[in-house]
Amino acid sequence: MEIRGIFGVKVGMSQVFTTNNERLPITVIYCEPNQVAGVKTEAKDKYSATLLSFDTVENKKLNKPQQGFFEKNNLKPTKHLQEIRNMTGFEMGQQITPQNLFQVGEYVDVSAISKGRGFTGAIKRWNFKIGPLGHGAGYPHRFQGSVQAGRGGASAQRVFKGKKMSGHYGHEKVTVQNLRIVGFDEANMLVLVSGAIAGPEGGVVLIRTAKKKPGVVKPIELAVQTEKAPEAKPAKLSKKKQAKELAKAQAANQQTVEAKVDTPVVEPKPTEVKKAAPVVEKKGEDK
């Protein structure tokens, strides 16, 4: 089976709506173009694979062997290098984008490293049933109980390998199968995948061809959403605060009314027009 895959970074979760008014939870994955850093063939390496590099970084942040690898192959230095087996048909230095590998509605498998939870008890780690809480039981309601296999004789006097007990929980590879590609945002280099995937925000994610449904496409029609300005909701106040606010408003209204009554109304005076004095000519004076 031909495999196609690309690496990205988990951004977070959101939701979209279909034309049937169904709410569809989605995971947003940032996928910058992956460059082909190596090609393995059956004839030379006895297996076929494609080595991908992603997450561009400065050259000084890499160690000497990594710097030498990228300089030798004339490639951009990247933080991650990982290969995908049975992925063929690509050349050295080629840039791969998710739009070139998948289409909207196609089934994919998404792998990531789950969140680490440290040393955890059996109740949380394996979902064991909790013990009795009352009748003087004490704290043992959180204990995992007996782990022995026998009490001597012909029965085994040991704990079998793989017994479900307390221990390290999380920080392991988890693959969620049969998710669908909901859409692409080429401007922001985002891929929208239906459902939830493992790992924290900022964790490395692998999107690859679905193992159980390779190449199967089930179209998704999304509803067109118009952006509306959020409405300002009034703040919820307690009864005491509401009474204080009402008293302040009444006092302010009373002050404005008193100010209007006290201030006398001054009528504007009519403007007086000054007349020019008449010119009197004196007789008998020679100029």
C-alpha positions, 0 to 999 in steps of 0.5 A: 500500500502506498503511503503518503504523510506529512508532519505538522504542529498541533495548534488547538481545537475548534468547531465548524458546522455542516449544511445539515446544522451538525456541529463538527469538532475539529483539530487545527494543525499547522503544516509548513511545507516539508522538504525531502531530505532523503530517499531510501530505495529497495535496491540500495537500502533494502526498504523504501522510505522518504526522509522529511525535514520540517520546522526551519531553524537557524544553523547555529542551533544544530549540532555538528553532524546535523549541520554537516548533513544539511550542508552536504545535501544543500538543504535548509536547516530544520529542527526535525528529521523523520522518515516515513516508510513505503512513501515513494515518488518524491525527489531530493529537495522537493517541497511537500504540502498537505494540499498535494497529498490529501483532499477534503473529505479523505480519511487519514490517521493522525499520530502524536505523543500523548501528554505525560502524567508522571507516576500515576496510580492504578485507578487513574492509569488503568481505570480500575474500580474504586474501593469502598469509601465507608465502614472504616475502609480508610484510604485503601479505596485508592489501592490497586489490590492484590497482584499475586498469582498464587499462594504456593504449591503448583501455582506461580509465586510471582507477578507476571510480566505486564501486570496492570499496576501503578507506574509511568502514565502517558508520553507515548505514541498514540494514533487516532484512526479514520479521521477526515480532512475538513479543510485547508487554510493555504494562507496560514498553512493550516489543516483542519482535521475532524475529531481530537488527537493526542498530545499538547498544543505545540506537539509534533503531529504526523498525518498519514494515509488511513490504514483501514480506509486508504484513499477513501473520500467522504465529502464534507459540506460546511455551512458558510458562517457570517462574522457578527460583532459580539454583543455586549452583555450586561454585567451581573451584579449582586442585589447590594451592588444594584442598590448602590448603583441605583442610589448613585444614579438617583443622586446624580439626577437630583444634582442635575435638576437642582443645578438647572433650578438655581442657575438664572436664565440670562437673556441676551441684550439686543445689539445697539447699532451706532449711527454715524455723526452728520458732517456739518460744513462751515460757511465762509472758510476758504480752503 
